[in-house]
Amino acid sequence: MDVPTGASPSSANRPENRPGGRPEGRPKARRPWVMPAVAAGVAVLLAGGAGGAYLVFGRTSASEQPAAKASAQKAAAVTGPDVCAMLPKETVDRLVPQATVTADSRSGEYTITFNCTWANQRISFGEYWRSRQVEVKVDQHRGDGAKTGRSMAQNSFDIDYSSAKYGETAKPTLKKGEKDYTSKVRDIQGVGDGAFAQYVWRRSGNVLWYSYGEAHARVADMTIQVKYQANQQRKDAQIFSSDTVQSVTEDNAIREVTGLAGQIAKGVAAWKAQHPDVLAQPLKAPSATPTAPSASATPTPTPSPTQLAAMPADCVAAGKAATKLVPGAETRATGGGTGADAQNECRWLNRKIDAGGDVTKTRSVLITTHRFTNRAGAPDAGAAKTFYASRRGGAKSVEDLDSRDVDWAKLSDIKGMGDAAYSQYISYRRGAIFAGSATVTIQKGALVVTVDYAGQQRPDSEPTNSPKVRLMPSKEAVAGALSVSRAYLAGLEGGPGGG
């Protein structure tokens, strides 16, 4: 039985019909360190979203782990879970008839990722063409220093939850003809170590017209993301238009992703029970298996992030500004990402800058670029806007948190930089390295660019987490991140890109 669809959320829930609309923002009350939102803020920092200090300086890669721990993990390594096998055939056949099934797995610096997608974009049903898709992503999180993989997974889940809660009340700037609705977060009981679901409804002009349900869950050191999208359109409708389109309703979308998240969580828990304390290995090779001759499209597998031989051109444009901030820098560039989100990272790092008087400085610049494309391979500004809004939401949710050792300053929106931009400063005194860090995040067309500038100074004889460490102050950090951001954008626009 197919899932019923509808043209919009229920009229009572539509943003334009809510009494008084959505509240403009959150109360300014400071929150104590013990609340879950703080863990979300730490996850933002570790991921580079609200400041890259710990990412740039203190990330412990698998190759840098203590020898005994690394060898134990290597000995215990087994192939990771087969996500595609976790959904019963009857569930798949009901939600996505005659689906093309695509699988992908890869090992990254922070997670080992396992994806599976069931899709059929052209299902004949009486007078309608129907489109159905289920996407599942399972991430196993690596440990980081004293933090276990389970702790890192919890941090990741917390920031997803925090961003979703922000989306409940966020009021994006809409153009004429655009409509946007994000439902309240619905907690899911009895699924993994925690789970929630949310519904998104989008309308823009006569082309962009869709809705979907999304669920997140955690099982031990693994996080789960499930997305279900469905719509239908009359066969006699004008091509490339939203005429007669109906998309999945809120109740149906939430119901389906709730059930899917439960099934995937059970599969992940079963794999964990069979392989306790094991860091999984990617599957041997990506696969694409059509379940019917008419469903034959096979997307290109996404490669794991790889180190690049040279800086990408956009990073080269910002190089003068970056090396001015980080003299004598070691440089590194990597590329990777998912099919719809091609990414590269460029880093300038010097941990031992002689500041005179037996004082050592550490400085780092990290530029992370996301390039979004749609299924046809064309730039996707809508996806970039959504990604930017999620990043901004996570950063906004942790501003002014009351903490002994991590302080997030107020987020500042930046006018005249790209299509949208914001900055935030963080002072960080946790773990192996203390640092002051500023982040500038920019959305320009189908790009989202994050520039992190972080640093500290200390007496030569002191460790990087000594009480005598002086963090790079906010004024210096923000000014440096802005200078690199402007150079980067100037390079995109054909300017000199200098500092």
N, C-alpha and C positions, 0 to 999 in steps of 0.2 A: 504494500500500500504506500503510495507516494505521500510525501509530506504536504499538507495544504499550504498554499502561498497566499500572500495578500499584497495590496498595493502600498501599504504603509503601516506604521505602528497604529495601535488603537488610538482613536481620536483623543481620548483622555490623556494619553501619554505623549502625544506629539508636542514638541517644544512650543509651537505657536499657540497651543490650546491649554497650556498649563496656567493656572491662576498665578499672575505675578511673574511668570517666567522663572528662569533659574536664578539662584542667588549669584551676585557678582563675584564673590570670592569666599575665602575661608576666614574664620576668625583669627586674630593675630596672637592668640594665647600661645605661650611657649610650652612645649611638650617635654616631659621628662625622658631621660635616656632609655628607660626600660621599655618604652612603647615600641611596637613592631615597626613603625615608620622609620625609626632610627636605623634599624638594620637595613631597611630599604635604602636609606641615604648612604650607608657604608657601601652597599652594593653599587650604587651609582658611582661613587668614588673609585672603587676597584675596577669598574668597567670603563672608566674614563669619561662617563657621561656628565658628571658634575665637577670634574677636576681630575687630572691624570697623575697626581703626585705619586700615588702608590703604584699605579700601573707602570709609570715610566721608571721609577727607581727601584721598587721593592718586589716586583713580581718574581716569584721563584718558579722557573720553568721545570719541566720534567727532568731535563738533563742536569739541572742544578740541585736536585734533591740529594739528601744524604745517600751515600752509596748503598748502605744496607737496605734503606727503604726502596730505592730505585730498583735494586736487584730483586727484591721480594715482589714488587709489582710486576716486573718483567716475567718472573717465573710463573706468576699466577695469571698472566694475561690470557684472556679468551675472547673469541669473537662476541661482539655485543648483541643485544636483543634484536630479533627480527620483528620490527614494528608492524610490517605489513601482515604478519600472521596473527596479530593480536585481536583483530576484529573478526567476528564470525561471518561466514559467507552470507547468511541470511540478512545480516545487518547491512553489509555492503550492497547486496542486490536491492535492498529496499531503498536505501538512500541514494545510491549512484548506480543505476542499472547499466550493464554493459560497460563497466568502467575500465579505463586504461590505468594500470597501477604502475607507479614509478617509485623507485626506492633510491636513497642516497645516504651515504655515511661518510664522515670525515673526522679527522683529529685536528683540533685547533689548540691554541696556546692555553685556553681556559676550560674548554669542554671537549668531550667527544660526542658528536651529534649523529642522531639516527632519524631520518625523515622517511615518510611514506605519504603519497598522494593518490587518491582515487578520483578520477575526473571523467566526465562526459559532458561536453558543452553543447551537444546537439541530439536531444532525445525527442523523437516524434511521439506526440501524445494527442491524438485527435486533432483539433484545430490549432494546437500549440506546439512550439518548440520549447523544450525544457533544458535547463542547464543545471548540473549538480557537481559539487566538488567537496571532498573531505581532505583536509591536510592535517597531518600529525607530525609533531617534532618532539623527540625525546633527547634531552641533554644530560649526560653524566658529567658532573662538575669535578674538576681536579682540586686537590688540596692546595693550599697556599701558605707555606710556612707553618705556623702553629694552627692555622685554620684547616679543619677537615673538609673533605668534599661535601659532607652533609651540611656543614655550616655555610659553605659557599652556595649550595643549592637553596638553603633557606633564605639567604640574602637575596638571591635572584628572584625567588618566589615573592618575597616581601616587596621588592621594587615593582614587580608586575602588579601586585595588589594595590600598591600605593598609586601607581599611574592610572589604574582602572578607577580607583576612587576619585582621583582628580578629574577624570573624564566625565564623572556624573554631573559636575557643576561647571565645568569649563565652558566658556562661551566663545568659540572661535569667530573671527571676523569673516562674515559671509558676503559674497558678492551677490548681485541681483540674480535671482533664479536658483540660488543654492539653498539647500536645507540640510540640516545635520542633527541627528539625535543619537545620544548614547545612553543606554539604560542604566539603572542602578545596578551595582554589583550584587549578585546573588551567591551567597556562600553555599557550597555543596557539602552536605554532611555525609560522612562515611566513605569518602574517597581519598585514599592515600593518607598522607600526613597533613593534608589541607588542600582545599580546592575551591574555586569560584568560577562563575560564568558571567558573561556580559553580552549585550546585543548592540550592534551598530547599524545605523540606517543612514544612507547618503543619497542626496539628490543634487544634481548640478546640470542645469540646462536640459538639452534634449538628448544627451548621450550617456552621461554618468548617472546610473540609476540602479542601486544595489543595496543589499543588506546581508548581514551574516551574524552568526553566533560564534563566540570564542570562549574556550574554557582553559584554565590553567590549574595544574596540580603538582604536588611534590610527593615523591616516594623516596625516602632516605636521601641519597646523594644525587638523585635524578629529578629533573623537572620535566613537565609534560605540557605541551601546548596543542590544543585541538581547535580547528576552525571548520565550520560548516556553512557553505554558501549555496543558495538555490534561488532560481527564478524561472519564469516562463513568459513567453510572448507569442501573440497570435502569428500564425504563419503568413497572413496577408499584411502584416505591419510593414511600414517603410523600413528598408534596410538601414543599418547604422543609426537608428533612432531609438528612443525609449518609449515610443508609442505602444500602448497596451501592455507594457512590461509590468509584471507583478513579481515581487520578491518575498522571500520567506518572512513570516511574521515573528514578532518577538517571542511569544509563547512557544511556537514550534521550534525556533532556533535554539532557545535556551534548553528546551526539553532534549533535543537531539545531542547537543554538545555535552550536556550533563551525562547522558547515557554513554556517549563515546568516551568521555574522560574516565568514567568508572571502569569500562572495559580495558582501556589502555593501562590504567593504574594497576589493575589486577595482573595484567601481563607483565608489567615492569616488576611488580612485587614478586611474581613467580620466578622471574629471571634472577632477581636479587637473592632470593632464597636458595637458588641453586649455585650462585656464585657470590657468596658473601665476601666483602672486602677486596673485590677484584676491580681493577681499572680496565674497562672494556677496550677492545680493539675494533676499528671500523670493519664493516663487512668486506669480503674479498673484492667485490666489484659492484658498481651500481647496476640496477636491473630495470627493465621496462617490460611489463607483461600485459598485452591487451587481452581482455577476456572475451572479446568478440572481434571478428574481422573488420567491423566498421570502426573500431576504436584503435587506431594505430599510431597516433602521434606519440613520439618519444622525445622528451626534452633532453638536452645535453647534460650529462652529469656535472655537478659542480666540483671543481678541484679543491683540495685542501689549501689553506693559506700557504704561500711559498715566498721565500726571500727573493727579491728582485735584484738583478745585476746592477741596475742603475735607478736613480730617483726618477719617478714619473715627471713629465713635463710640468704639471701644475705645481709639484713640490719644488722643482728647480726654480720656478718663478718666485717662490717665497724663501729661497735659500739664503739670499743676502741678509734679509731681516732676521732669519733664524740664527745664522752664524754670528751675527752682531750680538745676539743675546747669549749664545753658547759658543764662545771662542774655543778653538781647538777641538771641536765636537767630533765624536764618533757618529757616523751616520748609518742608518739602516732603513730599507724600504721593503714592505711585504705587500702581497696582493692576494685576493681571495674573495670570499663572500658567497651568498646564495645566488640563484639564477636571476632573481628580480632585484637584487641588491649587490652590485659589484663594489668591492671595497679595496682601498689601499691605505696603508699607514706609512708615514715618513717620520723618522725620529732623528733628532740631534741631541746628543747626550755627552756631557763631560762631568764626571764625578769628582775630579780633582783639579779645580781651577785655583791657582795660587792667588790669594787675595792680599798677600803681604802680611807681615807681622805674625807669622806662624798660624795663619787662618786659611782654611780651605773652603771654597764654594763648590756647590753642586748645582748645575743648571740643566734643564731639559726642555725641549720643545717637541711636541708630538702633534702631527696633523693627521686626522682620520677623515677620509672622504668616502661617502656613500653615494653611488650613482644608481638611480632607480629606473627600471624599464618595465614596460607592460609586456603582455604575452606576445605582442607582435614585434618586440624589440625596440619600440620607440620610447623616448624619454617619458617618464611618468611623474609629472609634477605633483599629482594627487597623492601618490604613495610617499613622496618626499615630504609633503605637508603633514601627512598623518604621522610619519616617523618623527619629524621635528616636534610636533605637538606632544607626542609621547615623551620625548626626551625633556622637553620644557616642563611637562607635567611632573615628571619625576624630580627634576631639580627644584621646582616650585614647592613641592610637598615637603622638602627637608630644610627650606630656608629658616634661619633663626632657631634651629633646634638647640636645646639646652644640653650640652654634653661636657664632660670633663676634658676630653682629649680630641674631639672633632667639633669644629664650628663651621657651619655653612652660613655665609653671608646672604643678605637679601639678593634675590635675582634682579638683574637690571636689563630691561629690554633696550635694544640699541636701534635707533632710527637711522635710516639711510644706508644700511649695510645689507646687501642682498634683498630678498623678499621679506625676510624676517630674521632677527638675530637677538641673542641675549648673552649676558655674561654672568659669572658667579665666581666668588672667591671662597676658598676653603683653607682653613688652618688645620693641620693634621698632625697629631702627636700620638700615634698608635703604632704598634708593631716595630719593625726593624728600622724604618726610616721615617723621620719627621720632615714635613715639608709644607711650605705655603704654595698654593696652586690657584691659578685663575684659568677658567675655561670660557672660550667664546664659541658658541654654536650658531651656525648660519644655515638658513635654507635659501637656496637660489635655484629656481626652476626645479629640475629633477635631481639636484644635488643637495646633500646635507653634509656640511663640513664642521668638524670640531677641532679647535686649536687649543691645546693645553700648554701652559707655560708654568713650570714648577721649579722650586729651588729652596736651598738652605745654605747656611754657613756655620762653621764650627771651628774650634781650635784643632790643629792638626792631630793632636794626641787623643781626641775624643771620638767615640763611635757616632754613627749617624743618628742614633736615637738617644744621645746624651741630653741631660737637662740643660746643658750649655749650648745646645743647638739654637740658632736664631733662624726663624722661618723667613722666607722671602715675604716682605710686606705686601699688603693688598695693592697699594698704589703702583708699585713696581711690577707686580705680577699681571695686573689688568692691563697696564700700558703696554707691556711686552706682548701679551696675547693679542691685543688689538693691532699692534704694528705688524705682526705676522699675518693676521687675518686680512688686513688691508692689502698687504703685498700679494697674498694668495689670490684675492679677488681681482686685483689689478692684472695679474698674469692671465686669469681666465678671460678678461676683457681685452687682452692684447696690449696692456700697458707694460712698463718696465719691470714691475713687480719687485722693486728694490725696497730697502729698508730705510 
